[in-house]
Amino acid sequence: MLYDDRDRIAVRKVVLAVTALAWVVSIWTSRAPGSHVHDSGSNAFLVAPGGVAVNWLLMLATMMAPVLIQPIQFIRGQGLARRRTRATLLFLSAYSAIWTIAGAALLALAATVHSAGHTPVIPAAAVLAFATFWQCSPAKQVCLNQCHVRPALAAFGRRADTDVVTFGARHAAWCIGSCGGWMLVPLILSGGHFAAMMATAVLIFCERLDKPAPPAWQWRGLGTAWRLVAGQVRMQQRAARYRDQGGPLRVR
């Protein structure tokens, strides 16, 4: 069965709905002291690992779900129609499992910083400096290029399952290489946590709009998004100008 645009649109709507719901739940539950990952000190991390894991997955959904739209659409278009849900769940399970392992390391590092009793501004500034350095590095571009890779996937049988799981795990690994530093910034910050989460989520989403490029030292992340926004603004301005002049709307 050919993959149609209806399923692509449905995937996009579901992922965006999950992202919005994750933001609402994350903000709502943050009202309780110690309920969110950035409030969890070293003791909370050891005593209630289950709750911290749930909160980490919630944070992961808010920040990373939008960039999974295209990979999910890809795997759903490669196999049989009856296997689409199965392939999607396998991909998400593998992706989340690898990110959870990385999350344990990031949370442990953040908990160590918080329990040390130092002013969080200094470690937050250090993490931000490292993330900015990594953002400009050729290694960052290598990770981003790999995030755009779409491997050949078997259509049916056990091979189809293993291919999807492998793709999910590898995609998560390259996402960690690309975004791990930025994900640590909100965890280190005690104040402005959600503002940092939102800024990081926007940057992660925008940089995935860029096409693969040769590794080089340069700032990356907002170029394509800025051009898209600027193009939309110019179109709206042109349309308004034609309406004011009473002339026909011409799209170039």
C-alpha positions in Angstrom: 0.0 0.0 0.0 1.4 3.4 -1.0 2.1 5.9 1.7 -0.3 8.8 1.3 -0.3 12.4 2.5 -3.2 11.7 4.9 -1.0 9.6 7.2 1.8 12.2 7.0 -0.6 14.9 8.1 -1.9 12.6 10.8 1.6 11.9 12.1 2.4 15.6 12.3 -0.8 16.4 14.1 -0.4 13.6 16.7 3.2 14.5 17.4 2.5 18.2 17.8 -0.5 17.3 20.0 1.7 15.1 22.2 4.3 17.9 22.4 1.7 20.5 23.5 0.3 18.0 26.0 3.8 17.3 27.4 4.4 21.0 27.8 1.1 21.5 29.7 1.7 18.5 32.0 5.3 19.6 32.6 4.3 23.1 33.6 1.4 21.9 35.7 3.5 19.3 37.6 6.3 21.8 38.2 4.1 23.6 40.7 4.8 20.8 43.2 8.3 21.1 44.9 10.8 18.5 43.7 8.4 17.3 41.0 10.5 18.1 38.0 13.9 16.9 37.0 15.6 20.2 37.5 14.4 20.2 41.1 15.7 16.7 41.8 18.8 16.8 43.9 21.1 13.8 44.3 19.0 12.2 47.1 15.8 12.5 45.0 17.6 10.9 42.1 18.6 7.9 44.2 15.4 7.5 46.2 12.8 8.0 43.5 14.4 7.0 40.2 11.1 6.0 38.7 9.6 9.4 39.2 12.7 11.1 37.8 12.7 8.8 34.8 9.0 9.7 34.1 9.8 13.4 34.4 12.9 13.0 32.1 10.7 11.3 29.4 8.2 14.2 29.8 11.0 16.6 29.2 12.3 14.6 26.3 8.8 14.7 24.7 8.5 18.5 25.1 11.9 19.2 23.5 12.6 16.3 21.0 9.2 15.1 19.8 8.8 17.7 16.9 12.1 16.6 15.3 10.8 13.0 15.1 8.0 13.9 12.7 10.1 13.1 9.6 11.7 9.9 10.9 8.3 8.6 11.9 6.9 9.5 8.6 9.8 7.7 6.9 9.5 4.4 8.8 5.7 4.4 8.2 6.2 4.8 4.5 8.8 2.0 4.2 6.8 -1.0 5.4 3.4 -2.6 5.0 0.4 -0.6 6.1 -0.6 -3.1 8.8 2.9 -2.8 10.4 2.9 1.0 10.7 1.9 1.2 14.3 4.2 -1.6 15.3 7.1 0.0 13.5 6.4 3.4 15.1 6.3 1.9 18.6 9.5 0.0 18.1 11.3 3.1 16.8 10.1 5.2 19.6 11.0 2.6 22.2 14.5 2.3 21.0 14.9 6.0 20.6 13.6 6.6 24.2 15.7 3.8 25.7 19.0 5.3 24.4 18.0 8.8 25.4 17.0 7.5 28.9 20.5 6.1 29.3 22.0 9.5 28.3 19.5 11.2 30.5 20.6 9.3 33.6 24.1 10.6 33.0 22.9 14.2 32.5 20.6 14.0 35.5 23.4 12.6 37.7 25.7 15.4 36.6 23.1 18.0 37.3 22.3 16.5 40.7 26.0 16.6 41.6 26.2 20.3 40.7 23.1 21.1 42.7 24.2 19.1 45.7 27.6 20.8 45.7 25.9 24.0 46.9 27.7 26.2 44.4 26.0 29.2 42.8 24.3 27.7 39.7 25.3 30.6 37.5 28.9 29.5 37.2 28.2 25.8 36.1 25.3 27.0 33.9 27.6 29.5 32.2 30.2 26.8 31.7 27.7 24.4 30.2 26.3 27.2 28.0 29.8 28.0 26.8 30.5 24.3 25.9 27.1 24.0 24.1 27.9 27.1 22.1 31.4 25.8 21.3 29.9 22.5 20.2 27.2 24.2 18.1 29.9 25.9 16.0 32.2 22.8 15.7 32.5 20.5 12.7 31.6 17.6 14.9 28.2 19.1 15.5 27.7 19.1 11.7 28.7 15.5 11.5 26.0 14.6 14.1 23.4 16.7 12.3 24.2 15.1 8.9 23.7 11.7 10.5 20.4 12.8 11.9 19.2 13.2 8.3 20.3 9.7 7.2 17.4 7.4 6.3 18.6 3.8 6.0 17.1 1.1 4.0 14.4 -0.8 6.0 13.0 -4.3 5.4 9.3 -4.3 4.7 8.2 -7.3 6.7 9.4 -10.1 8.9 11.8 -10.1 11.8 14.3 -8.1 9.8 11.8 -5.2 9.6 11.6 -5.1 13.4 15.3 -5.2 13.9 15.9 -2.6 11.2 13.5 -0.2 12.9 14.9 -0.7 16.3 18.4 -0.2 15.0 17.4 2.9 13.2 15.7 4.3 16.4 18.8 3.6 18.5 21.2 5.1 16.0 19.1 8.1 15.5 18.9 8.7 19.2 22.7 8.3 19.5 23.3 11.0 16.9 20.6 13.2 18.5 22.5 13.0 21.8 25.7 13.9 20.1 24.0 16.9 18.5 21.8 18.1 21.4 23.2 16.6 24.6 25.0 19.8 25.6 21.9 21.9 25.1 19.7 19.5 27.0 22.0 19.9 30.0 21.5 23.7 30.2 17.9 23.6 31.5 18.9 20.8 34.0 21.6 23.0 35.5 19.6 26.1 35.8 17.5 26.5 38.9 15.7 29.6 37.7 14.4 30.2 34.2 14.2 26.4 33.6 11.2 26.5 31.3 12.5 29.5 29.3 15.8 27.6 28.8 13.8 24.5 27.7 11.7 26.5 25.2 14.8 28.2 23.7 16.6 24.9 23.5 13.6 23.2 21.9 13.3 26.0 19.3 17.0 25.8 18.4 16.9 22.0 18.1 13.9 22.2 15.8 15.3 25.0 13.7 18.7 23.4 13.1 17.0 20.2 11.8 15.5 22.4 9.0 19.0 22.9 7.6 20.2 20.5 4.9 23.2 18.3 5.4 26.5 20.3 4.8 30.2 19.7 4.9 31.6 19.9 8.5 33.1 23.3 9.2 33.5 25.8 12.0 30.4 28.0 11.8 27.3 29.0 13.7 24.3 26.9 12.7 20.8 26.5 13.7 18.6 29.4 12.6 19.5 30.1 9.0 16.8 28.1 7.2 14.2 29.0 9.8 15.0 32.7 9.5 14.8 32.5 5.7 11.4 30.7 5.9 10.0 33.3 8.3 11.4 36.2 6.3 9.9 34.7 3.1 6.5 34.4 4.8 6.7 38.0 6.0 7.6 39.3 2.5 4.6 37.3 1.0 2.2 38.8 3.6 3.5 42.3 2.9 3.2 41.9 -0.8 -0.3 40.5 -0.4 -1.3 43.5 1.8 0.2 45.9 -0.7 -1.7 44.5 -3.6 -5.0 44.5 -1.5 -4.4 48.2 -0.6 -3.9 49.0 -4.3 -6.9 47.1 -5.4 -4.9 45.0 -7.8 -4.7 41.2 -8.3 -2.6 39.1 -6.1 0.4 37.8 -8.0 2.6 35.1 -6.5 6.1 34.9 -7.9 
